[in-house]
Amino acid sequence: MRASLFAIAAVAFIALPAMLAQTAGKGTPKAPEARTAQTPRRTVIRPTIPDADRHQPDKVFIEYADRLDKESGSVEQILVGNVQFRKGDMFMYCDSARFNEETSSLNAFNNVRMEQGDTLFVYGDELFYDGATELAELRAYPGGNVRLINRDVSLTTPVFFYDLAADEAYYMTGGTLRDETNTLRSLQGYYYPATKDAFFYLNVELTGPRPNDTLRMFTDSLTYNTDTGIAQLMCKTLIVNKDGEITSTSGFYETRTGVADLYSRSLVHTRRGNTLTGDTLFYDRNRGIGEAFGNMILTDSANRSSILGDYGFYDELRDSAFVTGNALALEYSKSDTLYMHGDTITARMYSDSTRVTDVFHRVRFFRNDLQGLCDSLSLVERDSILYMYYNPIVWTGDKQIAGNVIYVHFNDSTTDWARLPEQGLMSQHIAEDCYNQLSGSDMTAWMADTTIRRLYVEGNVQVIMFPMENDSTYNKYSFTESSFLNAAFKDGQIDSILMWPQTTGKVTPLYLAKRSSYYLPKFRWYGPLRPMSPDEVFDYPAEMADLATQNVFGKMRPDATTIRGTETGRPLPPKPELPPLPSDSTGFAADSLDISADSPDIPADSIPDSGSAPVIEQIPLPSPADPADDTSPQDTPATANGDRQAVTTGKESDETGEEVEP
């Protein structure tokens, strides 16, 4: 019924003009004056496409509309139904619009769409275009979003701006950009479809595509290219993934390959818990490789150690590192820090799971209780053994230990034992030019941290000692030779010595001896070379250069410097144990040296008896006379010869082996 009424009304509306024309021709009365004064009816114009150039850069043209209305006196045109505009190569579509042809400005409503070729599409609910600025503003109804699609890139935001002149799209109220690889969110963002560059500001977050390995970046400024997937860091940025974290303020990160070029003091936190820091960093996440240039620091937080240098290379997968240029290793697992310098420091893991740290050339180290130097050294982590090669020297307190090779064993970062298998010399400064000295072919010392508790020497044993007199002076020294020596220490000082099987020697008053005869043939006191502070590990005295060109203690075995514990090296040396003493030796009391009788390193039945420990005066270190001019002790009768000689510091032995006052 309603449809019929509408049909009748439509027919009447269509027929009305013809009926009026017929009646007017038959003398119909004129309308009153009031009717002629009414507002004229709006004219419905069917839009036509003009012949003007459609590519004028500053013009917007109407391409199509179902109906176009224009109020009299108004500059705006009202378009309804399938409305289509064109500006250059950009087409704009909507359901209805108001268009100002003079300014090329328009407002479009419902089902708004912008298209450029077959690559760029923008969808919204409302469009406001300013012809003067060529700026388009698209809005979505509450709860919706404007969408930009540029091939495989999409951008969503409630309010979207598009500068057609600059080909620049941006948002200011929060938005999200997605491509095949990543999703980026921020409060403000700019996107350039032509170059595929995007700029994001304020609360920027980048999220990777893999749920099980989600890459995430957090910053306040970020540049990103949707073609390459490369993010440029503009301010402090945190990059997180399952392999670790990166902190940087400047650089580039390839989100698809995990490769980073970082500047301005960046830091990489690896999956192993290590950190790599440098003024400039290169890091390949997938290969686990990092390079650092300038003030490089590689930190092992688990072992509380670090390596510093001008340049560093780190291979996380192989657990290896290379550092050079003012290279410095720090070990701070205890309250005291060990500083170790060399021209080059390397650390690597071998196929037999042996981790070896090497320091090459001009090696110097400092700790408050231990200092030393050598040409090169190796630390085998599995067995906690440090190998020092080529004229190594170690100082602790007033003692100096030197040899061709020194092995040092650590137990929980403390010194457990040390061995000199290729000839060694131990010296102790006691007064002015007086030094207690002990040398042998193979020396082993057991320690409590860096305090010597036991010493065993075999082969070519030579001893020079300066016993203290009752008035705390020194007026003679003894020279003794034998094949074996077993010494005990108390509070770091020699307490007693046992030598066997044959012992020869002599005692010489100082007033009858040449100064050069105070020293064993290989003795040198290298005090000027000793690092006295952490900064001095970087010093390279001229005497150290001279030391590197000579072999003080003679030839070494060809394989003496071969790293142990590797697939190509010799086996690691076993933990040294004291050999049994001669069967006719006397028993010793462990409690006299404050050493536990059940110590696994020092058998109780081999600890010598102690006399009264001497008190040694601490005197500033002098520069001794050069011992090279005369190394023969003065001829004074020997104290004893026999199968065994026990010498207690401060006392001498007669031919029966009993102690007598000097």
MOFENJO-V714410 format. One record per residue. N is the residue number from 1. OMEGA is omega in radians with two decimals (none if undefined). D_CENTER is the distance of its C-alpha to the mean C-alpha in whole Angstrom. Layout:
N&OMEGA&D_CENTER ; N&OMEGA&D_CENTER
This chain:
1&3.14&85 ; 2&3.13&82 ; 3&3.14&82 ; 4&3.13&85 ; 5&3.11&85 ; 6&3.14&82 ; 7&3.12&84 ; 8&3.14&87 ; 9&-3.14&86 ; 10&3.12&84 ; 11&-3.14&87 ; 12&-3.12&89 ; 13&3.14&86 ; 14&-3.08&86 ; 15&-3.03&90 ; 16&-3.14&90 ; 17&-3.14&90 ; 18&-3.14&93 ; 19&3.12&95 ; 20&3.14&94 ; 21&-3.13&95 ; 22&-3.12&98 ; 23&3.11&100 ; 24&-3.13&99 ; 25&-3.10&101 ; 26&3.06&104 ; 27&3.10&104 ; 28&-3.12&102 ; 29&3.10&102 ; 30&3.11&100 ; 31&3.11&97 ; 32&3.13&97 ; 33&-3.11&96 ; 34&-3.12&93 ; 35&-3.12&92 ; 36&-3.13&91 ; 37&-3.11&89 ; 38&3.11&86 ; 39&-3.12&83 ; 40&3.13&83 ; 41&3.09&81 ; 42&-3.12&78 ; 43&3.08&78 ; 44&-3.06&76 ; 45&3.05&74 ; 46&-3.06&73 ; 47&3.05&70 ; 48&-3.13&70 ; 49&-3.13&68 ; 50&-3.12&68 ; 51&-3.09&69 ; 52&3.10&66 ; 53&-3.06&63 ; 54&-3.08&60 ; 55&3.06&57 ; 56&-2.97&58 ; 57&-3.07&54 ; 58&-3.07&56 ; 59&2.98&58 ; 60&-3.09&58 ; 61&3.00&61 ; 62&3.12&62 ; 63&-3.12&62 ; 64&2.96&64 ; 65&3.09&65 ; 66&-3.11&68 ; 67&3.12&69 ; 68&3.11&69 ; 69&3.09&71 ; 70&3.13&71 ; 71&-3.13&73 ; 72&3.14&75 ; 73&-3.12&74 ; 74&3.10&71 ; 75&-3.11&68 ; 76&3.04&66 ; 77&3.13&67 ; 78&-3.11&66 ; 79&-3.08&65 ; 80&3.01&65 ; 81&3.07&64 ; 82&-3.09&62 ; 83&-3.14&61 ; 84&3.06&59 ; 85&3.09&58 ; 86&2.97&56 ; 87&-3.06&54 ; 88&3.12&54 ; 89&-3.12&52 ; 90&3.09&51 ; 91&-3.13&53 ; 92&-3.06&54 ; 93&3.07&55 ; 94&3.08&57 ; 95&3.13&60 ; 96&-3.09&61 ; 97&2.96&60 ; 98&-2.98&62 ; 99&3.06&62 ; 100&-3.05&62 ; 101&-3.11&64 ; 102&-3.12&64 ; 103&-3.07&60 ; 104&3.10&59 ; 105&-3.13&57 ; 106&2.96&57 ; 107&-3.09&57 ; 108&-3.03&56 ; 109&3.01&56 ; 110&3.11&56 ; 111&-3.13&54 ; 112&-3.14&52 ; 113&3.03&51 ; 114&-3.11&49 ; 115&3.02&49 ; 116&-3.06&48 ; 117&3.11&49 ; 118&-3.07&48 ; 119&-3.01&44 ; 120&3.13&44 ; 121&3.07&45 ; 122&-3.08&45 ; 123&3.10&47 ; 124&3.12&48 ; 125&3.12&51 ; 126&3.12&52 ; 127&3.06&52 ; 128&-3.08&52 ; 129&3.12&52 ; 130&-3.11&53 ; 131&-3.12&55 ; 132&-3.12&54 ; 133&-3.10&50 ; 134&-3.13&50 ; 135&3.09&48 ; 136&3.07&48 ; 137&3.12&47 ; 138&-3.13&47 ; 139&3.04&47 ; 140&3.06&47 ; 141&-3.09&50 ; 142&-3.14&48 ; 143&-3.12&46 ; 144&-3.12&46 ; 145&2.91&43 ; 146&-3.11&44 ; 147&2.97&42 ; 148&3.10&41 ; 149&3.11&41 ; 150&-3.02&40 ; 151&-3.09&40 ; 152&3.14&37 ; 153&3.05&35 ; 154&3.12&37 ; 155&3.14&37 ; 156&3.13&38 ; 157&3.11&39 ; 158&-3.13&42 ; 159&-2.99&43 ; 160&3.12&42 ; 161&3.13&43 ; 162&3.07&43 ; 163&-3.06&44 ; 164&-3.14&46 ; 165&-3.13&47 ; 166&-3.05&43 ; 167&-3.07&42 ; 168&3.07&40 ; 169&3.14&39 ; 170&3.08&38 ; 171&-3.07&38 ; 172&-3.07&38 ; 173&3.12&38 ; 174&3.14&35 ; 175&-3.10&35 ; 176&3.06&33 ; 177&3.14&32 ; 178&2.95&32 ; 179&-3.10&32 ; 180&-3.02&31 ; 181&-2.92&28 ; 182&3.01&27 ; 183&-3.13&28 ; 184&3.12&28 ; 185&3.10&29 ; 186&3.07&30 ; 187&3.10&32 ; 188&-3.14&33 ; 189&3.11&33 ; 190&-3.12&34 ; 191&-3.14&35 ; 192&-3.06&36 ; 193&-3.07&38 ; 194&-3.09&39 ; 195&-3.10&35 ; 196&3.09&33 ; 197&3.10&31 ; 198&3.12&30 ; 199&-3.07&29 ; 200&-3.10&28 ; 201&3.03&28 ; 202&3.10&28 ; 203&-3.11&27 ; 204&3.08&25 ; 205&3.06&24 ; 206&-3.13&23 ; 207&3.14&24 ; 208&-2.98&24 ; 209&-3.00&27 ; 210&-3.10&26 ; 211&-3.09&27 ; 212&-3.14&25 ; 213&-2.99&22 ; 214&3.00&22 ; 215&3.12&20 ; 216&3.09&20 ; 217&-3.13&19 ; 218&-3.12&20 ; 219&3.06&21 ; 220&3.10&24 ; 221&-3.09&24 ; 222&3.00&24 ; 223&-3.05&25 ; 224&3.08&26 ; 225&-3.06&28 ; 226&3.08&30 ; 227&-3.06&31 ; 228&-3.07&27 ; 229&-3.11&25 ; 230&3.08&23 ; 231&3.06&21 ; 232&-3.10&21 ; 233&-3.07&19 ; 234&3.13&21 ; 235&-3.09&20 ; 236&-3.05&17 ; 237&3.04&16 ; 238&3.11&15 ; 239&-3.04&15 ; 240&2.96&15 ; 241&-3.05&16 ; 242&-3.12&17 ; 243&3.14&14 ; 244&-3.08&11 ; 245&3.04&11 ; 246&3.04&10 ; 247&-3.10&11 ; 248&3.07&12 ; 249&-3.10&16 ; 250&3.10&17 ; 251&-3.12&16 ; 252&3.11&18 ; 253&3.10&17 ; 254&-3.01&19 ; 255&-3.10&20 ; 256&-3.13&22 ; 257&-3.12&20 ; 258&3.13&17 ; 259&-3.10&16 ; 260&2.92&14 ; 261&-2.97&14 ; 262&-3.09&13 ; 263&3.03&14 ; 264&3.00&14 ; 265&-3.11&11 ; 266&-3.08&9 ; 267&3.05&6 ; 268&3.09&5 ; 269&-2.99&6 ; 270&-3.10&8 ; 271&3.12&11 ; 272&-3.10&11 ; 273&3.11&9 ; 274&3.07&6 ; 275&3.10&3 ; 276&-3.09&1 ; 277&3.09&4 ; 278&3.06&8 ; 279&3.05&11 ; 280&-3.10&11 ; 281&2.90&9 ; 282&-3.09&11 ; 283&3.08&10 ; 284&-3.03&13 ; 285&-3.06&13 ; 286&3.12&16 ; 287&3.13&16 ; 288&-3.07&12 ; 289&3.09&11 ; 290&3.05&8 ; 291&-3.13&9 ; 292&-3.13&8 ; 293&3.09&11 ; 294&3.09&12 ; 295&-3.11&11 ; 296&3.06&8 ; 297&3.02&6 ; 298&-3.02&4 ; 299&3.03&6 ; 300&-3.05&8 ; 301&-3.13&10 ; 302&-3.12&13 ; 303&3.11&14 ; 304&3.12&13 ; 305&-3.13&12 ; 306&3.01&9 ; 307&-3.12&9 ; 308&3.10&10 ; 309&3.08&12 ; 310&3.13&13 ; 311&3.11&12 ; 312&3.08&9 ; 313&-3.10&10 ; 314&3.08&8 ; 315&-3.05&11 ; 316&-3.09&11 ; 317&3.11&14 ; 318&-3.14&15 ; 319&-3.13&13 ; 320&-3.11&12 ; 321&3.10&11 ; 322&-3.11&12 ; 323&3.10&12 ; 324&-3.11&15 ; 325&-3.08&16 ; 326&-3.09&17 ; 327&-3.12&14 ; 328&3.06&14 ; 329&3.11&13 ; 330&3.06&14 ; 331&-3.02&15 ; 332&3.10&17 ; 333&3.07&18 ; 334&-3.14&21 ; 335&3.13&23 ; 336&-3.07&22 ; 337&3.05&19 ; 338&3.10&19 ; 339&-3.10&18 ; 340&-3.10&18 ; 341&3.01&18 ; 342&3.10&19 ; 343&-3.10&20 ; 344&3.07&17 ; 345&3.09&15 ; 346&3.04&15 ; 347&-3.09&14 ; 348&3.11&16 ; 349&3.13&18 ; 350&-3.05&22 ; 351&3.11&24 ; 352&3.10&26 ; 353&3.05&22 ; 354&3.09&22 ; 355&-3.09&19 ; 356&3.03&19 ; 357&-3.13&17 ; 358&3.01&19 ; 359&-3.02&19 ; 360&2.89&21 ; 361&3.10&24 ; 362&-3.07&25 ; 363&3.05&23 ; 364&3.12&23 ; 365&-3.10&22 ; 366&2.86&23 ; 367&-3.03&24 ; 368&-3.10&27 ; 369&-3.06&29 ; 370&3.08&28 ; 371&-3.13&27 ; 372&3.09&27 ; 373&3.04&27 ; 374&3.08&28 ; 375&-3.14&27 ; 376&3.12&24 ; 377&3.10&23 ; 378&3.07&22 ; 379&3.09&21 ; 380&-2.97&22 ; 381&-3.06&20 ; 382&-3.13&23 ; 383&3.05&26 ; 384&-3.13&24 ; 385&3.08&25 ; 386&3.12&24 ; 387&3.10&26 ; 388&-3.00&27 ; 389&3.02&29 ; 390&3.09&31 ; 391&3.10&33 ; 392&3.11&31 ; 393&3.12&32 ; 394&3.07&31 ; 395&2.98&32 ; 396&-3.07&33 ; 397&3.13&35 ; 398&-3.09&38 ; 399&3.08&37 ; 400&3.12&36 ; 401&-3.11&35 ; 402&3.13&35 ; 403&3.04&36 ; 404&-3.13&35 ; 405&3.06&33 ; 406&3.01&31 ; 407&3.11&30 ; 408&3.13&28 ; 409&-3.14&28 ; 410&3.07&26 ; 411&-3.06&27 ; 412&3.07&24 ; 413&3.04&23 ; 414&-3.11&26 ; 415&-3.11&28 ; 416&3.07&31 ; 417&3.11&33 ; 418&-3.12&32 ; 419&3.05&34 ; 420&-3.02&36 ; 421&-3.06&37 ; 422&-3.13&38 ; 423&-3.13&40 ; 424&3.13&39 ; 425&3.06&40 ; 426&-3.11&40 ; 427&3.11&41 ; 428&3.13&42 ; 429&-3.10&43 ; 430&-3.13&46 ; 431&3.08&48 ; 432&-3.12&48 ; 433&-3.08&48 ; 434&-3.14&49 ; 435&2.92&46 ; 436&-3.04&46 ; 437&3.12&45 ; 438&3.13&45 ; 439&3.13&44 ; 440&-3.12&44 ; 441&-3.12&43 ; 442&-3.07&41 ; 443&3.07&40 ; 444&3.13&38 ; 445&3.03&37 ; 446&-2.99&36 ; 447&2.89&35 ; 448&-2.92&34 ; 449&3.12&30 ; 450&3.11&31 ; 451&-3.11&35 ; 452&3.09&37 ; 453&3.13&40 ; 454&3.11&41 ; 455&3.09&41 ; 456&-3.10&43 ; 457&3.06&44 ; 458&3.10&46 ; 459&3.05&48 ; 460&-3.13&49 ; 461&3.05&48 ; 462&-3.09&49 ; 463&2.92&49 ; 464&-3.14&50 ; 465&3.10&51 ; 466&-3.13&52 ; 467&3.14&54 ; 468&3.10&54 ; 469&-3.12&58 ; 470&3.14&59 ; 471&3.08&59 ; 472&3.07&55 ; 473&3.12&56 ; 474&3.14&55 ; 475&3.10&58 ; 476&3.04&58 ; 477&3.12&55 ; 478&3.05&55 ; 479&-3.06&54 ; 480&3.09&54 ; 481&3.08&53 ; 482&-3.14&53 ; 483&-3.11&52 ; 484&3.10&50 ; 485&3.07&48 ; 486&-3.05&47 ; 487&3.07&46 ; 488&-3.12&45 ; 489&3.06&43 ; 490&-3.10&44 ; 491&3.09&41 ; 492&-3.13&40 ; 493&3.13&43 ; 494&-3.13&45 ; 495&3.10&48 ; 496&-3.11&50 ; 497&3.06&50 ; 498&-3.11&52 ; 499&-3.13&53 ; 500&-0.08&55 ; 501&3.09&57 ; 502&-3.11&58 ; 503&3.05&57 ; 504&3.14&59 ; 505&-3.11&58 ; 506&3.07&60 ; 507&-3.05&60 ; 508&3.01&60 ; 509&-3.07&61 ; 510&-3.08&59 ; 511&3.09&62 ; 512&-3.00&63 ; 513&2.95&59 ; 514&-3.13&58 ; 515&-3.11&54 ; 516&-3.13&53 ; 517&3.10&54 ; 518&-2.91&52 ; 519&3.01&49 ; 520&-3.04&48 ; 521&-3.07&48 ; 522&-3.04&44 ; 523&2.89&44 ; 524&3.03&41 ; 525&-3.00&40 ; 526&-3.12&37 ; 527&-3.13&36 ; 528&-3.13&35 ; 529&-3.01&32 ; 530&3.04&31 ; 531&-3.10&28 ; 532&3.11&29 ; 533&3.12&26 ; 534&-3.12&22 ; 535&-3.07&22 ; 536&3.06&25 ; 537&3.11&23 ; 538&3.12&22 ; 539&3.08&26 ; 540&-3.10&28 ; 541&3.14&32 ; 542&3.13&34 ; 543&3.12&35 ; 544&3.07&32 ; 545&3.09&33 ; 546&-3.13&36 ; 547&-3.10&35 ; 548&-3.09&33 ; 549&-3.10&36 ; 550&3.08&38 ; 551&-2.97&38 ; 552&-3.00&40 ; 553&3.07&41 ; 554&-3.05&42 ; 555&3.05&41 ; 556&3.01&39 ; 557&-3.11&39 ; 558&-3.09&37 ; 559&-3.07&35 ; 560&-3.10&34 ; 561&3.08&30 ; 562&-3.12&30 ; 563&3.11&27 ; 564&2.99&28 ; 565&3.10&27 ; 566&-3.12&26 ; 567&-3.14&29 ; 568&-3.04&30 ; 569&3.10&30 ; 570&3.10&33 ; 571&3.08&33 ; 572&3.11&31 ; 573&3.12&33 ; 574&3.08&35 ; 575&-3.05&35 ; 576&3.04&37 ; 577&3.13&41 ; 578&3.05&43 ; 579&3.12&47 ; 580&3.10&50 ; 581&3.07&52 ; 582&-3.04&55 ; 583&-3.11&58 ; 584&3.14&60 ; 585&-3.10&57 ; 586&3.09&58 ; 587&-3.10&56 ; 588&-3.13&53 ; 589&-3.10&52 ; 590&-3.03&48 ; 591&-3.14&49 ; 592&3.13&50 ; 593&-3.11&46 ; 594&3.10&45 ; 595&-3.13&43 ; 596&-3.11&43 ; 597&-3.13&46 ; 598&3.11&44 ; 599&-3.13&41 ; 600&-3.08&39 ; 601&-3.06&38 ; 602&-3.12&42 ; 603&-3.08&45 ; 604&-3.07&47 ; 605&3.13&50 ; 606&-3.14&49 ; 607&-3.05&48 ; 608&3.05&50 ; 609&-3.09&53 ; 610&2.93&52 ; 611&3.10&54 ; 612&-3.11&54 ; 613&-3.12&50 ; 614&3.03&51 ; 615&-3.06&49 ; 616&-3.11&48 ; 617&3.10&48 ; 618&-3.08&44 ; 619&3.12&45 ; 620&-3.07&43 ; 621&3.08&42 ; 622&2.99&44 ; 623&-3.04&44 ; 624&3.05&46 ; 625&-3.12&49 ; 626&-3.07&48 ; 627&-3.03&49 ; 628&-3.03&49 ; 629&-3.13&53 ; 630&-3.10&54 ; 631&-3.10&53 ; 632&3.07&56 ; 633&3.11&57 ; 634&-3.10&60 ; 635&3.05&63 ; 636&-3.05&64 ; 637&3.11&65 ; 638&-3.14&62 ; 639&-3.08&62 ; 640&2.97&62 ; 641&3.14&62 ; 642&-3.11&62 ; 643&-3.06&60 ; 644&3.06&58 ; 645&3.05&57 ; 646&-3.14&56 ; 647&3.08&55 ; 648&-3.06&54 ; 649&3.13&52 ; 650&3.14&55 ; 651&3.11&58 ; 652&-3.13&59 ; 653&3.04&61 ; 654&-3.05&65 ; 655&3.12&66 ; 656&-3.10&66 ; 657&3.13&62 ; 658&-3.10&63 ; 659&3.09&61 ; 660&3.11&64 ; 661&3.12&63 ; 662&none&62
